[in-house]
Amino acid sequence: MSESERADRLTRRVTVDDIRALAGPATPHFSLQIRNRIKKLIEALPAEDPARVEGERQIKRLEELAAHSGEPRGRG
């Protein structure tokens, strides 16, 4: 899975549905790559934007999911 983003998501405002579409099918193995994609999509949004709120919620969920991947990255 690539961390590059679909061109249409970069040329319009990110929506809650975009965030859910990215995060929904996440597996532990790809969760950190998806987290990074979501971070890039929401970084310019204001704190109260619904897509940013959902993005931050999904980032936490993805980080928890990554803890179950069996990969030692980020632990120490």
C-alpha positions as CSV (number, residue, x, y, z in Angstrom):
1,M,0.0,0.0,0.0
2,S,1.3,3.4,-1.0
3,E,1.2,6.5,1.1
4,S,0.5,8.6,-2.0
5,E,-3.0,10.0,-2.2
6,R,-5.6,9.9,-4.9
7,A,-5.5,13.1,-6.9
8,D,-9.2,13.9,-6.5
9,R,-8.7,14.0,-2.7
10,L,-6.0,16.6,-3.0
11,T,-8.0,18.9,-5.2
12,R,-11.2,19.2,-3.1
13,R,-12.1,19.6,0.5
14,V,-11.7,16.4,2.5
15,T,-14.9,14.9,3.9
16,V,-15.8,12.7,6.8
17,D,-16.6,10.0,4.2
18,D,-13.1,10.3,2.7
19,I,-11.6,9.6,6.1
20,R,-13.9,6.7,6.8
21,A,-13.3,5.2,3.4
22,L,-9.5,5.2,4.1
23,A,-9.7,4.0,7.7
24,G,-12.5,1.5,7.5
25,P,-10.8,-1.4,5.8
26,A,-7.5,-1.0,7.6
27,T,-5.6,-4.0,8.7
28,P,-2.9,-4.0,11.4
29,H,-0.2,-4.4,8.8
30,F,-1.2,-1.2,6.8
31,S,-2.6,0.9,9.7
32,L,0.4,3.2,10.1
33,Q,0.5,3.9,6.3
34,I,-3.2,4.8,6.4
35,R,-2.6,6.9,9.5
36,N,0.0,8.9,7.6
37,R,-2.3,9.5,4.7
38,I,-5.0,10.7,7.0
39,K,-2.6,13.1,8.8
40,K,-1.6,14.6,5.4
41,L,-5.3,15.1,4.4
42,I,-6.4,16.8,7.7
43,E,-3.3,18.8,8.6
44,A,-4.6,22.1,7.0
45,L,-8.1,21.7,8.3
46,P,-9.3,23.8,11.3
47,A,-9.7,22.0,14.6
48,E,-13.5,22.1,14.6
49,D,-13.8,20.7,11.0
50,P,-15.8,17.5,11.1
51,A,-13.3,15.7,8.8
52,R,-10.4,16.7,11.1
53,V,-12.3,15.5,14.2
54,E,-13.0,12.2,12.5
55,G,-9.5,12.0,11.2
56,E,-8.0,12.4,14.7
57,R,-10.4,9.8,16.0
58,Q,-9.4,7.4,13.3
59,I,-5.6,8.1,13.8
60,K,-6.0,7.0,17.4
61,R,-7.8,3.8,16.3
62,L,-5.2,3.0,13.7
63,E,-2.3,3.5,16.1
64,E,-4.1,1.0,18.5
65,L,-4.6,-1.4,15.6
66,A,-0.9,-1.1,14.7
67,A,0.0,-2.3,18.2
68,H,-1.4,-5.7,17.1
69,S,0.5,-6.1,13.9
70,G,3.3,-8.1,15.3
71,E,5.8,-5.6,13.9
72,P,8.3,-4.0,16.4
73,R,8.3,-0.6,14.8
74,G,7.9,2.3,17.3
75,R,8.3,0.1,20.4
76,G,11.3,0.3,22.6
